[in-house]
Amino acid sequence: MKKLAKNMMLCMQPVPQTIVSCRDKDGNNNALVVGFAANVSLDPVMVMVGIVPTRHSHHMVKESGSFVINLPRKDFQKEYSYLGSKSGRDEDKFAVFGIKWENAKYVNAPILTDCPVSIECSVVDSIMPGTHELFIGKVEAVHVDEEYLDDNGNILWDKMDLM
Ligand SMILES: Cc1cc2nc3c(=O)[nH]c(=O)nc-3n(C[C@H](O)[C@H](O)[C@H](O)COP(=O)(O)O)c2cc1C
């Protein structure tokens, strides 16, 4: 028999494990852990990330109209924990933790090169239904480490040791 849970927060499980990277108008890079992330459209391909306005990354996504969703492997746990607990407001997270990055190809944001999948997004809309601003992003490109792509460009999800 089912009973009612007292705490309804995060009742949708599993929560995705992603790292969203972004850049401010002065060219400073940052990244944060985001569990509020989902696919929202197949055609055009769109995704969404939810970011609390008090996060340092929030104004960066607003300013640039861009973000990248990076999917980490299990061996990125230390970096994941760091990016999800420290704020770019207090330190340059990329410099302090030696996070490797390169410029995205189509949007104004960095890509985390040690993550096997990085999804470049342009913000097309946002809504604020509650605690998180939900940024809807049009997917401009999906970068995948070549060992995880078959000859037709399909992503071999089962081969990746994603977190
Ligand atoms: C597992 C996990 C999931 C998280 N999910 C979110 C999220 O969906 N949205 C958000 O704004 N913050 C989320 N956070 C918190 C931010 O990653 C964290 O506050 C980070 O330090 C903010 O960095 P910033 O101030 O440099 O942007 C999550 C943290 C963890 C550990």
The ligand as an SDF file (V2000), in Angstrom:
LIG
                    3D

 31 33  0  0  0  0  0  0  0  0999 V2000
   23.8820   17.3560   -7.1880 C   0  0  0  0  0  0  0  0  0  0  0  0
   23.7100   18.8600   -7.3240 C   0  0  0  0  0  0  0  0  0  0  0  0
   22.7140   19.3680   -8.1460 C   0  0  0  0  0  0  0  0  0  0  0  0
   22.5290   20.7450   -8.2770 C   0  0  0  0  0  0  0  0  0  0  0  0
   21.5530   21.2160   -9.1060 N   0  0  0  0  0  0  0  0  0  0  0  0
   21.4080   22.5610   -9.2760 C   0  0  0  0  0  0  0  0  0  0  0  0
   20.4480   23.0740  -10.2020 C   0  0  0  0  0  0  0  0  0  0  0  0
   19.7380   22.3220  -10.8890 O   0  0  0  0  0  0  0  0  0  0  0  0
   20.3360   24.4140  -10.3240 N   0  0  0  0  0  0  0  0  0  0  0  0
   21.1080   25.2900   -9.6090 C   0  0  0  0  0  0  0  0  0  0  0  0
   20.9580   26.4940   -9.7600 O   0  0  0  0  0  0  0  0  0  0  0  0
   22.0230   24.8250   -8.7250 N   0  0  0  0  0  0  0  0  0  0  0  0
   22.2180   23.4960   -8.5690 C   0  0  0  0  0  0  0  0  0  0  0  0
   23.1640   23.0140   -7.7190 N   0  0  0  0  0  0  0  0  0  0  0  0
   23.9590   23.9540   -6.9300 C   0  0  0  0  0  0  0  0  0  0  0  0
   25.0830   24.6420   -7.6930 C   0  0  0  0  0  0  0  0  0  0  0  0
   25.7970   23.7390   -8.5270 O   0  0  0  0  0  0  0  0  0  0  0  0
   26.0500   25.2810   -6.6850 C   0  0  0  0  0  0  0  0  0  0  0  0
   25.3470   26.1740   -5.8570 O   0  0  0  0  0  0  0  0  0  0  0  0
   27.2350   25.9620   -7.3240 C   0  0  0  0  0  0  0  0  0  0  0  0
   28.2140   26.1590   -6.3280 O   0  0  0  0  0  0  0  0  0  0  0  0
   26.8600   27.3030   -7.9470 C   0  0  0  0  0  0  0  0  0  0  0  0
   28.0010   27.8030   -8.5560 O   0  0  0  0  0  0  0  0  0  0  0  0
   28.0950   29.3030   -9.0900 P   0  0  0  0  0  0  0  0  0  0  0  0
   27.7040   30.2250   -7.9530 O   0  0  0  0  0  0  0  0  0  0  0  0
   29.5480   29.4530   -9.4860 O   0  0  0  0  0  0  0  0  0  0  0  0
   27.1800   29.4380  -10.2540 O   0  0  0  0  0  0  0  0  0  0  0  0
   23.3720   21.6350   -7.5650 C   0  0  0  0  0  0  0  0  0  0  0  0
   24.3920   21.1260   -6.7530 C   0  0  0  0  0  0  0  0  0  0  0  0
   24.5690   19.7570   -6.6280 C   0  0  0  0  0  0  0  0  0  0  0  0
   25.6960   19.2270   -5.7840 C   0  0  0  0  0  0  0  0  0  0  0  0
  1  2  1  0
  2  3  1  0
  2 30  2  0
  3  4  2  0
  4  5  1  0
  4 28  1  0
  5  6  2  0
  6  7  1  0
  6 13  1  0
  7  8  2  0
  7  9  1  0
  9 10  1  0
 10 11  2  0
 10 12  1  0
 12 13  2  0
 13 14  1  0
 14 15  1  0
 14 28  1  0
 15 16  1  0
 16 17  1  0
 16 18  1  0
 18 19  1  0
 18 20  1  0
 20 21  1  0
 20 22  1  0
 22 23  1  0
 23 24  1  0
 24 25  2  0
 24 26  1  0
 24 27  1  0
 28 29  2  0
 29 30  1  0
 30 31  1  0
M  END
$$$$
